[in-house]
Amino acid sequence: MSNLELGQRLHAFIVRSGYREDVSVLNGLVDFYGKCRDIISSEMVFNRIRRENVVSWCSMLSALVQNHKGERACMIFLQARKEEVEPTDFMVSSTLSACAKLGGLELGKSVHALAVKVCVEDNIFVGSALVDLYGKCGSIENTEQVFSEMPRRKLVTGKVAIFKATLLDSWIVEKNRVHVFQANDCSHERNSEIQAMLSKLRREMKEAEYVPHTNLSMFDLEEEERASEVWYHSEKIALAFGLIALPYGVPIRITKNLRICADCHSAIKFISRIVGREIVVRDKNRFHNFEDGLCYCKDYW
């Protein structure tokens, strides 16, 4: 049983138990459905909340941004402002992230002005979101200005070191058991089957003229070695396990603790068409839904 199915059963229990109007419970459901990529149910629950609190708005915003519904996220933020909800640093940073993904520079500037007005522009997450917004929209001057004015900018640049020190883990749930994989991982009990699947996929992709993205791999390796290095990233290993462990027709859901790399994103799109499966990867930024050779993020993440 998937996490979504378990949550749906809990939701039914909540309704039967008389907690259908409890704001805290409903906020949790909005967040849950968002994380399970069921944005329709998330919005449905949100719309049933009679008296939204700040957490309600934050949960809905987060769900929409995670599911790359940027336009809807911006609308929710504007609706909250219309209802005179005091914006929090989380609401502002989430809306800025939505603007960045949409390339919505003008709206982003308006949110920036609001951040200054409500005194949250010094928040580290708001500052990071502003840098991301202006950077993605090509406004280099604003990017540099925001960064130079950040009181704790060392924490932003320090993220790079933190990410390098973090293990690149991916995990997948199968029969209520969590299977965790790292890059070049050969420790799983079904490793021989996983390696066979990886070899099969690599062979089929090569025959279909797939070209791996090796520009971000280790520079002291030869091209063939670079291709092998990116091939054994944790999300590809988790995917190979999903293909052998989960029945056809069941979406393969992978969670990753960092941002998916360019090659894995490109490769999984390719694989989704080869195997005819729906593949969902949730990385640190968003959900990536791969199907028939495409990703719903439209290659902008």
QUISUL-V268634 format. One record per residue. N is the residue number from 1. RES is the residue in one letter. PHI is phi in degrees with one decimal (999 if undefined). NEAR is the number of other C-alpha atoms within 10 Angstrom. D_CENTER is the distance of its C-alpha to the mean C-alpha in Angstrom with 2 decimals. Layout:
n=N res=RES phi=PHI near=NEAR d_center=D_CENTER
n=N res=RES phi=PHI near=NEAR d_center=D_CENTER
This chain:
n=1 res=M phi=999 near=9 d_center=22.36
n=2 res=S phi=-77.3 near=15 d_center=18.60
n=3 res=N phi=-59.7 near=13 d_center=16.81
n=4 res=L phi=-63.3 near=15 d_center=16.73
n=5 res=E phi=-64.9 near=11 d_center=20.46
n=6 res=L phi=-62.5 near=10 d_center=21.26
n=7 res=G phi=-65.4 near=15 d_center=19.65
n=8 res=Q phi=-65.1 near=16 d_center=21.61
n=9 res=R phi=-66.7 near=12 d_center=24.72
n=10 res=L phi=-64.8 near=13 d_center=24.20
n=11 res=H phi=-60.1 near=17 d_center=23.79
n=12 res=A phi=-62.0 near=11 d_center=27.08
n=13 res=F phi=-62.8 near=13 d_center=28.71
n=14 res=I phi=-60.7 near=16 d_center=27.75
n=15 res=V phi=-64.2 near=12 d_center=29.41
n=16 res=R phi=-66.2 near=10 d_center=32.46
n=17 res=S phi=-86.7 near=9 d_center=32.78
n=18 res=G phi=87.0 near=9 d_center=33.10
n=19 res=Y phi=-102.4 near=14 d_center=29.96
n=20 res=R phi=-66.0 near=17 d_center=28.65
n=21 res=E phi=-111.5 near=14 d_center=29.40
n=22 res=D phi=-74.9 near=13 d_center=28.21
n=23 res=V phi=-60.7 near=19 d_center=25.77
n=24 res=S phi=-62.9 near=14 d_center=24.12
n=25 res=V phi=-65.8 near=13 d_center=23.63
n=26 res=L phi=-65.3 near=23 d_center=22.31
n=27 res=N phi=-59.3 near=23 d_center=19.81
n=28 res=G phi=-62.5 near=16 d_center=18.52
n=29 res=L phi=-68.6 near=22 d_center=18.36
n=30 res=V phi=-58.0 near=28 d_center=16.45
n=31 res=D phi=-65.7 near=24 d_center=13.73
n=32 res=F phi=-61.1 near=21 d_center=14.08
n=33 res=Y phi=-63.6 near=23 d_center=13.95
n=34 res=G phi=-62.0 near=25 d_center=10.87
n=35 res=K phi=-70.3 near=20 d_center=9.01
n=36 res=C phi=-92.5 near=22 d_center=10.98
n=37 res=R phi=65.2 near=21 d_center=10.03
n=38 res=D phi=-104.4 near=15 d_center=13.67
n=39 res=I phi=-69.2 near=21 d_center=13.61
n=40 res=I phi=-64.2 near=12 d_center=17.37
n=41 res=S phi=-66.4 near=17 d_center=18.30
n=42 res=S phi=-60.6 near=25 d_center=16.27
n=43 res=E phi=-68.8 near=18 d_center=18.26
n=44 res=M phi=-61.7 near=12 d_center=21.36
n=45 res=V phi=-65.6 near=19 d_center=21.39
n=46 res=F phi=-58.5 near=21 d_center=20.81
n=47 res=N phi=-69.3 near=13 d_center=23.71
n=48 res=R phi=-91.8 near=13 d_center=25.92
n=49 res=I phi=-76.1 near=17 d_center=25.76
n=50 res=R phi=-75.2 near=10 d_center=29.18
n=51 res=R phi=-128.9 near=10 d_center=28.82
n=52 res=E phi=-67.4 near=17 d_center=25.34
n=53 res=N phi=-110.6 near=13 d_center=24.94
n=54 res=V phi=-58.3 near=14 d_center=22.63
n=55 res=V phi=-62.6 near=17 d_center=20.23
n=56 res=S phi=-60.3 near=20 d_center=20.19
n=57 res=W phi=-64.7 near=23 d_center=19.20
n=58 res=C phi=-63.3 near=25 d_center=16.52
n=59 res=S phi=-64.2 near=22 d_center=15.01
n=60 res=M phi=-68.0 near=27 d_center=15.20
n=61 res=L phi=-59.2 near=28 d_center=13.80
n=62 res=S phi=-60.6 near=25 d_center=10.70
n=63 res=A phi=-61.3 near=27 d_center=10.32
n=64 res=L phi=-68.1 near=28 d_center=11.01
n=65 res=V phi=-64.7 near=25 d_center=8.79
n=66 res=Q phi=-61.6 near=26 d_center=5.57
n=67 res=N phi=-100.1 near=23 d_center=7.47
n=68 res=H phi=43.4 near=24 d_center=8.58
n=69 res=K phi=-105.4 near=18 d_center=11.96
n=70 res=G phi=-61.6 near=24 d_center=13.03
n=71 res=E phi=-63.1 near=16 d_center=16.69
n=72 res=R phi=-66.1 near=15 d_center=16.74
n=73 res=A phi=-61.8 near=27 d_center=15.01
n=74 res=C phi=-64.1 near=25 d_center=17.76
n=75 res=M phi=-64.7 near=13 d_center=20.33
n=76 res=I phi=-63.6 near=18 d_center=19.46
n=77 res=F phi=-62.3 near=22 d_center=19.85
n=78 res=L phi=-65.9 near=15 d_center=23.14
n=79 res=Q phi=-65.1 near=13 d_center=24.24
n=80 res=A phi=-62.9 near=18 d_center=23.78
n=81 res=R phi=-66.1 near=12 d_center=25.86
n=82 res=K phi=-63.3 near=9 d_center=28.43
n=83 res=E phi=-89.2 near=9 d_center=28.83
n=84 res=E phi=62.3 near=9 d_center=29.40
n=85 res=V phi=-78.6 near=15 d_center=26.51
n=86 res=E phi=-69.8 near=11 d_center=26.48
n=87 res=P phi=-68.2 near=18 d_center=23.15
n=88 res=T phi=-97.5 near=18 d_center=21.55
n=89 res=D phi=-60.7 near=21 d_center=19.74
n=90 res=F phi=-67.3 near=18 d_center=16.46
n=91 res=M phi=-61.2 near=24 d_center=17.22
n=92 res=V phi=-65.9 near=25 d_center=18.22
n=93 res=S phi=-65.8 near=26 d_center=15.31
n=94 res=S phi=-65.5 near=26 d_center=12.81
n=95 res=T phi=-67.3 near=31 d_center=15.20
n=96 res=L phi=-62.4 near=33 d_center=15.58
n=97 res=S phi=-63.3 near=28 d_center=11.91
n=98 res=A phi=-63.5 near=27 d_center=12.44
n=99 res=C phi=-62.0 near=29 d_center=15.69
n=100 res=A phi=-62.7 near=24 d_center=14.39
n=101 res=K phi=-70.5 near=21 d_center=12.17
n=102 res=L phi=-87.6 near=19 d_center=15.31
n=103 res=G phi=72.8 near=17 d_center=17.71
n=104 res=G phi=-86.1 near=20 d_center=19.45
n=105 res=L phi=-64.8 near=18 d_center=21.63
n=106 res=E phi=-66.4 near=11 d_center=24.37
n=107 res=L phi=-64.4 near=15 d_center=22.41
n=108 res=G phi=-60.5 near=25 d_center=20.53
n=109 res=K phi=-64.1 near=17 d_center=24.01
n=110 res=S phi=-64.9 near=12 d_center=25.13
n=111 res=V phi=-67.2 near=21 d_center=22.35
n=112 res=H phi=-59.9 near=21 d_center=23.33
n=113 res=A phi=-61.5 near=13 d_center=26.91
n=114 res=L phi=-66.1 near=15 d_center=26.04
n=115 res=A phi=-59.0 near=22 d_center=24.31
n=116 res=V phi=-65.7 near=12 d_center=27.61
n=117 res=K phi=-63.3 near=10 d_center=29.62
n=118 res=V phi=-96.5 near=12 d_center=28.05
n=119 res=C phi=64.1 near=12 d_center=28.01
n=120 res=V phi=-116.8 near=20 d_center=24.35
n=121 res=E phi=-66.8 near=23 d_center=24.08
n=122 res=D phi=-85.0 near=18 d_center=24.89
n=123 res=N phi=-63.5 near=17 d_center=21.90
n=124 res=I phi=-61.5 near=18 d_center=19.88
n=125 res=F phi=-74.7 near=17 d_center=16.47
n=126 res=V phi=-64.7 near=25 d_center=18.17
n=127 res=G phi=-59.7 near=27 d_center=19.78
n=128 res=S phi=-63.9 near=23 d_center=16.70
n=129 res=A phi=-65.8 near=23 d_center=15.13
n=130 res=L phi=-66.6 near=27 d_center=18.56
n=131 res=V phi=-60.2 near=24 d_center=18.77
n=132 res=D phi=-63.6 near=18 d_center=15.47
n=133 res=L phi=-58.3 near=27 d_center=16.82
n=134 res=Y phi=-66.8 near=24 d_center=20.23
n=135 res=G phi=-65.1 near=16 d_center=19.22
n=136 res=K phi=-69.2 near=19 d_center=17.13
n=137 res=C phi=-88.3 near=19 d_center=19.97
n=138 res=G phi=77.4 near=13 d_center=22.55
n=139 res=S phi=-93.4 near=13 d_center=24.35
n=140 res=I phi=-62.5 near=13 d_center=25.30
n=141 res=E phi=-60.8 near=11 d_center=28.05
n=142 res=N phi=-66.5 near=16 d_center=25.93
n=143 res=T phi=-59.6 near=20 d_center=23.30
n=144 res=E phi=-64.4 near=13 d_center=26.17
n=145 res=Q phi=-66.4 near=11 d_center=27.78
n=146 res=V phi=-61.1 near=18 d_center=24.84
n=147 res=F phi=-62.7 near=19 d_center=24.24
n=148 res=S phi=-66.8 near=11 d_center=27.99
n=149 res=E phi=-90.6 near=12 d_center=28.28
n=150 res=M phi=-72.8 near=19 d_center=25.58
n=151 res=P phi=-67.5 near=12 d_center=27.64
n=152 res=R phi=-125.1 near=14 d_center=25.25
n=153 res=R phi=-65.4 near=16 d_center=23.94
n=154 res=K phi=-62.4 near=10 d_center=24.63
n=155 res=L phi=-69.3 near=13 d_center=21.69
n=156 res=V phi=-72.0 near=15 d_center=19.40
n=157 res=T phi=-65.3 near=12 d_center=21.11
n=158 res=G phi=-69.5 near=10 d_center=21.22
n=159 res=K phi=-60.7 near=11 d_center=17.48
n=160 res=V phi=-58.5 near=10 d_center=18.24
n=161 res=A phi=-64.5 near=9 d_center=20.75
n=162 res=I phi=-63.8 near=10 d_center=18.61
n=163 res=F phi=-63.7 near=13 d_center=15.88
n=164 res=K phi=-65.4 near=9 d_center=18.84
n=165 res=A phi=-85.1 near=9 d_center=20.27
n=166 res=T phi=-91.1 near=10 d_center=17.31
n=167 res=L phi=-66.8 near=13 d_center=17.50
n=168 res=L phi=-84.9 near=18 d_center=14.99
n=169 res=D phi=-98.1 near=18 d_center=14.44
n=170 res=S phi=-132.2 near=26 d_center=12.81
n=171 res=W phi=-143.4 near=22 d_center=14.05
n=172 res=I phi=-144.4 near=21 d_center=14.97
n=173 res=V phi=-102.1 near=20 d_center=17.19
n=174 res=E phi=-139.5 near=16 d_center=20.51
n=175 res=K phi=53.7 near=9 d_center=23.38
n=176 res=N phi=63.2 near=10 d_center=22.04
n=177 res=R phi=-117.1 near=8 d_center=21.88
n=178 res=V phi=-92.2 near=10 d_center=18.95
n=179 res=H phi=-110.3 near=15 d_center=19.26
n=180 res=V phi=-106.8 near=20 d_center=17.86
n=181 res=F phi=-131.5 near=24 d_center=18.10
n=182 res=Q phi=-116.2 near=20 d_center=18.45
n=183 res=A phi=-59.4 near=19 d_center=19.26
n=184 res=N phi=60.9 near=15 d_center=22.75
n=185 res=D phi=-74.8 near=16 d_center=22.87
n=186 res=C phi=-125.2 near=15 d_center=26.07
n=187 res=S phi=-92.1 near=11 d_center=26.59
n=188 res=H phi=-69.7 near=13 d_center=25.47
n=189 res=E phi=-63.8 near=8 d_center=28.43
n=190 res=R phi=-108.4 near=12 d_center=27.67
n=191 res=N phi=-58.7 near=15 d_center=27.20
n=192 res=S phi=-61.7 near=12 d_center=29.95
n=193 res=E phi=-69.7 near=15 d_center=28.34
n=194 res=I phi=-63.0 near=23 d_center=24.92
n=195 res=Q phi=-64.3 near=17 d_center=26.72
n=196 res=A phi=-64.8 near=13 d_center=28.72
n=197 res=M phi=-66.7 near=18 d_center=25.70
n=198 res=L phi=-60.1 near=20 d_center=24.14
n=199 res=S phi=-64.2 near=14 d_center=27.55
n=200 res=K phi=-63.3 near=13 d_center=27.89
n=201 res=L phi=-62.6 near=18 d_center=24.59
n=202 res=R phi=-63.5 near=17 d_center=25.45
n=203 res=R phi=-65.5 near=13 d_center=28.91
n=204 res=E phi=-66.2 near=14 d_center=27.91
n=205 res=M phi=-69.2 near=17 d_center=25.42
n=206 res=K phi=-65.1 near=12 d_center=28.18
n=207 res=E phi=-64.1 near=9 d_center=30.64
n=208 res=A phi=-87.5 near=11 d_center=28.39
n=209 res=E phi=68.4 near=9 d_center=28.39
n=210 res=Y phi=-72.9 near=14 d_center=24.78
n=211 res=V phi=-112.8 near=12 d_center=24.69
n=212 res=P phi=-68.0 near=18 d_center=22.21
n=213 res=H phi=-88.5 near=18 d_center=20.62
n=214 res=T phi=-108.3 near=19 d_center=22.59
n=215 res=N phi=-69.0 near=13 d_center=22.82
n=216 res=L phi=-101.7 near=11 d_center=20.36
n=217 res=S phi=-82.8 near=16 d_center=22.05
n=218 res=M phi=-64.5 near=13 d_center=25.06
n=219 res=F phi=-77.5 near=10 d_center=27.72
n=220 res=D phi=-92.8 near=8 d_center=30.69
n=221 res=L phi=-108.0 near=11 d_center=30.13
n=222 res=E phi=-71.6 near=9 d_center=31.74
n=223 res=E phi=-57.7 near=14 d_center=29.74
n=224 res=E phi=-64.3 near=9 d_center=30.09
n=225 res=E phi=-68.6 near=14 d_center=29.00
n=226 res=R phi=-63.6 near=19 d_center=25.90
n=227 res=A phi=-61.4 near=18 d_center=25.01
n=228 res=S phi=-68.8 near=15 d_center=25.54
n=229 res=E phi=-63.1 near=16 d_center=23.52
n=230 res=V phi=-73.9 near=23 d_center=20.27
n=231 res=W phi=-68.2 near=23 d_center=21.06
n=232 res=Y phi=-102.1 near=19 d_center=20.83
n=233 res=H phi=-69.1 near=22 d_center=17.33
n=234 res=S phi=-60.0 near=24 d_center=15.94
n=235 res=E phi=-70.4 near=29 d_center=13.45
n=236 res=K phi=-70.7 near=25 d_center=16.49
n=237 res=I phi=-66.2 near=26 d_center=18.66
n=238 res=A phi=-62.3 near=28 d_center=16.50
n=239 res=L phi=-64.0 near=25 d_center=16.51
n=240 res=A phi=-59.3 near=22 d_center=20.26
n=241 res=F phi=-63.3 near=24 d_center=20.77
n=242 res=G phi=-59.1 near=24 d_center=19.00
n=243 res=L phi=-67.3 near=20 d_center=21.30
n=244 res=I phi=-91.6 near=14 d_center=24.35
n=245 res=A phi=-102.4 near=16 d_center=23.59
n=246 res=L phi=-103.0 near=14 d_center=22.12
n=247 res=P phi=-64.9 near=10 d_center=24.52
n=248 res=Y phi=-59.6 near=14 d_center=24.25
n=249 res=G phi=100.4 near=9 d_center=22.77
n=250 res=V phi=-91.8 near=13 d_center=20.26
n=251 res=P phi=-59.4 near=18 d_center=16.59
n=252 res=I phi=-92.9 near=25 d_center=15.25
n=253 res=R phi=-111.3 near=22 d_center=12.15
n=254 res=I phi=-118.0 near=23 d_center=10.81
n=255 res=T phi=-114.5 near=20 d_center=8.80
n=256 res=K phi=-128.7 near=22 d_center=8.66
n=257 res=N phi=-85.8 near=16 d_center=9.48
n=258 res=L phi=-131.4 near=16 d_center=9.00
n=259 res=R phi=-70.2 near=15 d_center=7.59
n=260 res=I phi=-64.7 near=24 d_center=8.78
n=261 res=C phi=-81.0 near=15 d_center=12.25
n=262 res=A phi=-61.2 near=16 d_center=14.06
n=263 res=D phi=-69.5 near=20 d_center=16.34
n=264 res=C phi=-63.6 near=19 d_center=14.04
n=265 res=H phi=-61.7 near=21 d_center=12.15
n=266 res=S phi=-66.8 near=20 d_center=15.69
n=267 res=A phi=-66.0 near=21 d_center=17.23
n=268 res=I phi=-68.4 near=24 d_center=15.03
n=269 res=K phi=-58.2 near=21 d_center=15.71
n=270 res=F phi=-61.5 near=21 d_center=19.31
n=271 res=I phi=-64.2 near=25 d_center=19.39
n=272 res=S phi=-58.7 near=19 d_center=18.14
n=273 res=R phi=-76.9 near=15 d_center=21.27
n=274 res=I phi=-64.1 near=15 d_center=23.54
n=275 res=V phi=-93.5 near=14 d_center=22.93
n=276 res=G phi=65.7 near=13 d_center=22.39
n=277 res=R phi=-122.8 near=19 d_center=19.48
n=278 res=E phi=-86.9 near=20 d_center=16.25
n=279 res=I phi=-125.6 near=23 d_center=13.39
n=280 res=V phi=-117.1 near=21 d_center=9.91
n=281 res=V phi=-116.7 near=23 d_center=7.52
n=282 res=R phi=-102.6 near=23 d_center=4.61
n=283 res=D phi=-100.2 near=19 d_center=4.18
n=284 res=K phi=-67.7 near=13 d_center=4.94
n=285 res=N phi=-103.1 near=17 d_center=3.56
n=286 res=R phi=-167.6 near=20 d_center=1.58
n=287 res=F phi=-91.3 near=25 d_center=3.93
n=288 res=H phi=-115.5 near=28 d_center=6.64
n=289 res=N phi=-105.5 near=23 d_center=9.97
n=290 res=F phi=-100.6 near=25 d_center=12.85
n=291 res=E phi=-158.7 near=21 d_center=16.36
n=292 res=D phi=53.4 near=16 d_center=19.72
n=293 res=G phi=83.3 near=18 d_center=18.63
n=294 res=L phi=-128.1 near=19 d_center=16.11
n=295 res=C phi=-124.2 near=21 d_center=12.40
n=296 res=Y phi=-65.6 near=13 d_center=11.71
n=297 res=C phi=-75.2 near=16 d_center=9.88
n=298 res=K phi=58.5 near=10 d_center=13.46
n=299 res=D phi=62.9 near=11 d_center=12.81
n=300 res=Y phi=-129.9 near=10 d_center=11.75
n=301 res=W phi=-145.8 near=14 d_center=8.66
